[in-house]
Amino acid sequence: MTTYYFLAASQRFLLEEEPLDEVLKERTRNYQEQEREIDFWLIKQPAFLDAPELAEIKAKCPQPAAAIVSTNPQFITWLKLRLEFVATGSFEAPSATIADPLASLASV
């Protein structure tokens, strides 16, 4: 199993009110320059929030939610310091309650 760290908030806050696209583009460019593999993902309506162990965080997060998921805890901590109205946490996957850590409940 892998430990995933996340930052969750309302989709409106993350995608419209914050300049998150700029942050993610800069982070992607930085990873490419360092020849690092991308270890973060933006997920609309993340399915992992439906896991029973994350019910408390889901209850705090306005719906529909969005999340940034990463295997790098420092990146999530850095984002948390930059953004105010977010919830953070971690989970292990795949597990009995979270089969796919990057799954979305949003219809395409």
N, C-alpha and C positions, 0 to 999 in steps of 0.2 A: 504494500500500500504506500501511497504517496501522501504527504501532508500538503494541503492547499490552504493558502491564506487568502482572505477576501475582504473587500470593502464594499458595502452595499448601501444603496440610497434609492430614492425615487428616480425613475427614468428621467423625469422632467428636470430634476436637480442636476443629475450627472451629465445628461446629454444636451440640455438647453441652457441652464443657468451658469454652468461652469465651463471654462475653456479646456475641457478634458481632451478634446481631439488634438489640441496643440501639445499637451503633455504626452499623450501616447505616441504622436508622430515623432517628437523629440527623443523619447525613450527608444523607439524603434530604430531611428537613425543612429543613436548612440550604440545600440546593440550591433547593428550592421558594421559600424566602424571598428568595433572590437571583435567582430566575427563571433559574437555570442548568439546562441539559439534563443529565440523569443520564449520567455517563461511567464507571460501574462496574457490575459484574454479579457475582453469586454463581453458580457453576456446580458442580454435583455431577458427579463423574467427568468432568472436562474432557477432551475429545478431543484438544486440542492437546498434551497431555503424551505422546501416542503418536508425535509427530513425532520423527524420528531425532535432530535437533539438541537435543532436550530429554530424551533418554534418561537422562542423568546425574541430572537433577533428579527425573525420575520414579522412578529407582532409590532415591533418598533419601527419597521421600515414601511413608509407609504407605498402603496401599490398603484400601478405596476412598478416593480422594482427593476433595478439594473445592478450589476456587480462587476467589479474588476477582480479577477481571480489570478493568483500567482503562486508559484512554488518558492518565491523569494520573499521572506517575511520583511526584509528591510524595505523593499519597494512599497509594500502595503503600509508600513509604518510611515514612510515618507509621504505617501498620498494622504494618509490620515491627518498628518500635520498641516498639509496644504489645504485640505477640504474640511469644512466644519461639520455639516449636518449628515454624518455618515455613521454606519455601524461597521465594526470589524470583528473578525473571528477567524477560526480555522476549522478544518475537518479533514478526515482521512478518507481516501477513496481509491479504488472501488471498495464499497462496503455493502452490507445488507440493506442499508437505507439510502445510500448514494451510489448508484451503479456507474453513472457517468458524471464526473465532476464539472464538465463543461456543457451539460445539457441545458436546453432552453425550453420553456413552456410557450414561448411566442410562436405564433403561426407565421410562416414565411410568405 
